Amino acid sequence: MKDVSIDTITQAFVDYCAKDTDPRTMFVLTKMVEHLHAFAKETKLTHKEWTRGLQFLMDAGKISDNERNEFVLISDATGLSSLVDMIGSQHEGTSSSVLGPFHILGAPDVPVGGDLKKDNDGATVVVEGKIRTPDGTPIEGAVLELWQTADNGLYSGQDKSQPEYNLRCAMKVGADGRYALTTVRPAPYKIPDDGPVGDLLRATGRDAWRPSHLHFIIVADGYRSLVTEVFPSDDIYLDRDAVFGVREDLIMEYIEQTDTSLLPRDLEVGTNVTVPYFKVDFDFVLVPE
């Protein structure tokens, strides 16, 4: 490699790699390096700028721990997480959206109609819908997992005052594919901006706000798993989500109600809800593997 130059270094990298490497691994890494080299040449990247970039990555590693992954946050805040989601969900089913950094394994099982609101502040929200195929067939035995912020914009795990697994659950649907639960309306919140991602946002004139949303993971045998979020139509941050997670088909309506006779009959809390309450109807469409 004595003749390495600006024009030949990218090909030199490709030629130097072992030829028996897994083809997909080789393809992805080669393209990554090609684009990195092209970026450096196009911007005429300086030593000072690249050193700052490396420091940004070092800072992300230092601030990351078991409860906070700054690298996931970088992927989210640059739109890369959402782009990968969109590439992987070009089908007839419900769009995927970002997982986010606040998912916790082991959410408690609750039956259809279960109550998550409990003693949480905020108006009661009744969320109901079906898990189905694109042609409307219910998917029996699908398992739905939900998590969200409390009324103060914090998730359990962030907020020491919240019980463990507050506003989190797993639910298995029956033959009709229907799910239902009572909860509270989640609040908009800011993604963590006290680290490198905050520096990135401020450098680009952006803020850290996310619209309020409910997170879902839905799995069913024979179907592609879905990781997504659902957003209210009236949220002020809907068009400026810090992590680019909003999709047209993931927008829901909160319908204010005062008539408790309209409540689903299998709610754990019966008709013992705050009034007015809010009703959300949202179906999830899964596609076969």
C-alpha positions as CSV (number, residue, x, y, z in Angstrom):
1,M,0.0,0.0,0.0
2,K,2.9,2.4,-0.8
3,D,0.8,4.3,-3.3
4,V,-2.1,5.2,-0.9
5,S,-3.5,8.6,-1.8
6,I,-6.7,10.6,-1.4
7,D,-7.9,9.0,-4.5
8,T,-6.9,5.4,-3.7
9,I,-7.3,5.0,0.0
10,T,-11.0,3.9,-0.1
11,Q,-10.2,1.1,-2.6
12,A,-7.1,0.2,-0.5
13,F,-9.4,-0.5,2.5
14,V,-11.7,-2.7,0.4
15,D,-8.7,-4.6,-1.1
16,Y,-7.1,-5.1,2.3
17,C,-10.2,-6.8,3.8
18,A,-10.3,-10.6,3.9
19,K,-12.3,-12.0,1.0
20,D,-13.9,-14.8,3.1
21,T,-15.8,-12.4,5.3
22,D,-19.5,-12.8,5.5
23,P,-20.9,-11.2,2.3
24,R,-23.5,-9.0,4.1
25,T,-20.9,-7.9,6.7
26,M,-18.5,-7.0,4.0
27,F,-21.1,-5.1,2.0
28,V,-22.3,-3.0,4.9
29,L,-18.8,-2.2,6.3
30,T,-17.5,-1.4,2.8
31,K,-20.4,1.0,2.1
32,M,-19.9,2.6,5.5
33,V,-16.3,3.3,4.9
34,E,-16.9,4.5,1.3
35,H,-19.5,7.1,2.6
36,L,-17.2,8.1,5.5
37,H,-14.3,8.7,3.1
38,A,-16.6,10.6,0.7
39,F,-17.9,12.7,3.6
40,A,-14.3,13.6,4.7
41,K,-13.4,14.6,1.1
42,E,-16.5,16.5,0.3
43,T,-16.3,18.6,3.5
44,K,-12.5,18.8,3.4
45,L,-12.6,17.7,7.1
46,T,-9.9,19.2,9.3
47,H,-8.0,17.6,12.1
48,K,-9.7,19.9,14.6
49,E,-13.1,19.0,13.3
50,W,-12.4,15.3,13.4
51,T,-10.9,15.5,16.8
52,R,-14.1,17.2,18.0
53,G,-16.1,14.4,16.4
54,L,-14.1,11.8,18.2
55,Q,-14.5,13.7,21.5
56,F,-18.2,13.7,20.9
57,L,-18.2,9.9,20.7
58,M,-16.0,9.6,23.7
59,D,-18.4,11.8,25.7
60,A,-21.3,9.6,24.6
61,G,-19.5,6.5,26.0
62,K,-18.7,8.2,29.3
63,I,-22.3,9.3,29.9
64,S,-23.8,5.9,28.9
65,D,-24.7,3.3,31.5
66,N,-27.3,0.5,32.1
67,E,-30.1,3.0,32.2
68,R,-29.0,5.5,29.5
69,N,-27.5,4.7,26.1
70,E,-26.3,8.0,24.5
71,F,-25.5,6.1,21.3
72,V,-29.1,5.1,20.9
73,L,-30.0,8.7,21.6
74,I,-27.6,9.9,18.9
75,S,-29.2,7.5,16.4
76,D,-32.6,8.8,17.4
77,A,-31.8,12.5,17.3
78,T,-30.1,12.3,13.9
79,G,-33.1,10.5,12.4
80,L,-31.2,7.3,11.7
81,S,-33.3,5.1,14.0
82,S,-36.5,6.3,12.2
83,L,-34.9,5.8,8.8
84,V,-34.0,2.2,9.6
85,D,-37.6,1.7,11.0
86,M,-39.1,3.1,7.8
87,I,-36.8,1.0,5.5
88,G,-37.9,-2.1,7.5
89,S,-41.6,-1.4,7.5
90,Q,-42.5,-0.8,3.8
91,H,-45.6,-3.0,3.9
92,E,-49.3,-3.0,4.5
93,G,-49.1,-3.2,8.3
94,T,-48.9,-0.4,10.9
95,S,-45.7,1.6,10.7
96,S,-43.0,1.0,13.1
97,S,-41.4,3.8,15.2
98,V,-38.5,4.2,17.5
99,L,-38.1,1.9,20.6
100,G,-36.6,4.7,22.7
101,P,-34.2,4.3,25.6
102,F,-36.9,3.8,28.4
103,H,-38.2,0.3,27.6
104,I,-37.8,-2.2,30.5
105,L,-38.1,-5.9,30.2
106,G,-40.5,-7.9,32.5
107,A,-43.6,-5.7,32.5
108,P,-46.4,-7.3,34.5
109,D,-49.2,-9.2,32.7
110,V,-52.6,-7.6,32.9
111,P,-55.9,-9.0,31.4
112,V,-57.8,-7.3,28.6
113,G,-59.6,-4.4,30.3
114,G,-56.8,-4.0,32.9
115,D,-56.1,-0.8,34.8
116,L,-52.8,1.1,34.6
117,K,-54.1,4.4,35.9
118,K,-54.4,3.3,39.6
119,D,-53.3,6.3,41.7
120,N,-51.6,8.2,38.8
121,D,-52.5,11.9,38.4
122,G,-54.4,12.9,35.3
123,A,-57.7,12.2,33.5
124,T,-58.6,8.6,32.7
125,V,-57.9,7.5,29.2
126,V,-59.5,4.3,27.9
127,V,-57.5,2.8,25.1
128,E,-59.1,0.1,23.0
129,G,-58.7,-1.6,19.6
130,K,-57.9,-4.8,17.7
131,I,-54.7,-6.5,16.6
132,R,-55.5,-7.8,13.1
133,T,-54.2,-8.6,9.6
134,P,-54.5,-6.2,6.7
135,D,-57.8,-7.8,5.6
136,G,-59.3,-7.3,9.1
137,T,-58.9,-10.8,10.5
138,P,-58.3,-10.8,14.3
139,I,-54.9,-12.2,15.4
140,E,-55.7,-14.5,18.3
141,G,-53.1,-14.8,21.0
142,A,-51.1,-11.7,20.1
143,V,-49.2,-10.2,23.0
144,L,-49.1,-6.4,23.4
145,E,-46.7,-4.5,25.6
146,L,-47.3,-0.9,26.5
147,W,-45.3,1.7,28.4
148,Q,-45.6,5.5,28.7
149,T,-44.7,8.5,30.8
150,A,-46.7,9.7,33.8
151,D,-48.5,13.0,33.9
152,N,-45.2,14.7,34.8
153,G,-43.5,13.5,31.6
154,L,-41.2,10.9,33.3
155,Y,-41.1,7.2,32.9
156,S,-40.8,4.8,35.8
157,G,-37.1,4.1,36.1
158,Q,-36.4,7.9,35.6
159,D,-38.6,9.0,38.5
160,K,-37.9,7.6,42.0
161,S,-41.4,8.6,43.2
162,Q,-43.1,6.2,40.7
163,P,-43.6,2.5,41.6
164,E,-41.6,-0.1,39.7
165,Y,-43.3,-0.8,36.4
166,N,-45.7,2.1,36.8
167,L,-47.7,2.6,33.6
168,R,-46.2,-0.5,32.0
169,C,-47.9,-3.8,31.1
170,A,-48.1,-6.8,28.9
171,M,-51.5,-8.1,27.6
172,K,-52.5,-11.2,25.6
173,V,-55.5,-10.8,23.4
174,G,-58.2,-13.4,22.8
175,A,-59.8,-14.8,19.7
176,D,-61.3,-11.4,18.8
177,G,-57.9,-9.8,18.8
178,R,-59.2,-7.0,21.1
179,Y,-57.2,-5.2,23.7
180,A,-58.5,-2.6,26.2
181,L,-57.1,-0.8,29.2
182,T,-57.4,2.3,31.4
183,T,-54.5,4.6,31.8
184,V,-53.6,8.3,31.9
185,R,-52.7,10.6,29.1
186,P,-48.9,10.7,28.8
187,A,-47.2,14.1,28.7
188,P,-44.8,15.6,26.1
189,Y,-41.2,15.5,27.4
190,K,-37.6,16.4,26.5
191,I,-35.1,13.8,25.5
192,P,-32.0,14.0,27.7
193,D,-30.1,17.1,26.6
194,D,-27.4,17.3,29.3
195,G,-24.9,15.3,27.3
196,P,-23.4,15.1,23.7
197,V,-26.9,14.9,22.1
198,G,-27.8,18.2,23.8
199,D,-24.7,19.7,22.3
200,L,-25.8,18.4,18.9
201,L,-29.3,19.8,19.3
202,R,-28.1,23.2,20.3
203,A,-25.5,23.3,17.6
204,T,-28.2,22.8,15.0
205,G,-30.8,25.2,16.5
206,R,-33.2,22.4,17.6
207,D,-35.0,21.7,20.8
208,A,-35.3,18.4,22.7
209,W,-39.1,18.0,22.9
210,R,-41.1,14.9,21.9
211,P,-44.8,14.8,21.4
212,S,-46.7,12.7,24.0
213,H,-47.1,9.1,22.9
214,L,-47.9,5.5,23.9
215,H,-45.2,2.9,23.2
216,F,-46.2,-0.5,22.0
217,I,-44.4,-3.8,21.1
218,I,-46.7,-6.4,19.6
219,V,-45.7,-10.0,18.8
220,A,-47.7,-12.9,17.4
221,D,-46.7,-16.3,16.1
222,G,-46.3,-16.2,12.3
223,Y,-46.3,-12.4,12.1
224,R,-43.6,-9.7,11.9
225,S,-43.2,-8.1,15.3
226,L,-44.1,-4.5,15.6
227,V,-42.3,-1.8,17.7
228,T,-44.1,1.5,17.5
229,E,-45.5,4.6,19.1
230,V,-49.0,6.3,18.8
231,F,-49.3,10.1,19.0
232,P,-52.3,12.4,19.7
233,S,-53.5,14.6,16.8
234,D,-53.5,17.7,18.9
235,D,-50.0,17.6,20.4
236,I,-48.1,20.9,19.8
237,Y,-44.8,19.0,19.1
238,L,-46.3,16.7,16.5
239,D,-44.4,18.4,13.6
240,R,-41.1,18.9,15.5
241,D,-40.4,15.6,17.2
242,A,-36.8,15.6,18.3
243,V,-36.3,11.9,17.1
244,F,-38.5,12.0,14.0
245,G,-40.8,9.2,15.2
246,V,-44.2,10.5,14.0
247,R,-45.9,8.8,11.0
248,E,-49.3,9.7,9.5
249,D,-50.8,6.3,10.4
250,L,-49.6,6.5,14.0
251,I,-51.8,9.5,14.9
252,M,-54.7,8.9,17.2
253,E,-57.7,10.9,18.5
254,Y,-58.4,11.6,22.2
255,I,-62.3,11.8,22.3
256,E,-63.6,13.5,25.4
257,Q,-66.6,11.7,27.0
258,T,-68.8,12.2,30.0
259,D,-71.2,9.3,29.5
260,T,-69.9,6.3,31.5
261,S,-72.4,4.0,29.9
262,L,-70.2,4.1,26.8
263,L,-67.3,2.5,28.6
264,P,-66.3,-1.0,27.6
265,R,-68.0,-3.5,29.9
266,D,-64.9,-5.5,30.8
267,L,-62.8,-2.7,32.3
268,E,-61.3,-3.7,35.6
269,V,-62.4,-0.4,37.1
270,G,-65.9,-0.8,35.8
271,T,-67.4,2.7,35.5
272,N,-65.3,4.2,38.3
273,V,-63.4,6.6,36.2
274,T,-62.7,10.3,36.4
275,V,-65.2,12.4,34.3
276,P,-64.6,13.7,31.8
277,Y,-62.6,10.8,30.5
278,F,-60.9,10.3,27.1
279,K,-61.5,7.4,24.7
280,V,-58.9,6.3,22.2
281,D,-59.6,3.7,19.5
282,F,-56.6,2.4,17.6
283,D,-56.1,-0.9,15.6
284,F,-52.7,-2.4,14.9
285,V,-52.2,-4.3,11.7
286,L,-49.5,-7.0,11.6
287,V,-48.2,-8.6,8.4
288,P,-47.0,-12.3,8.1
289,E,-43.4,-13.0,8.5
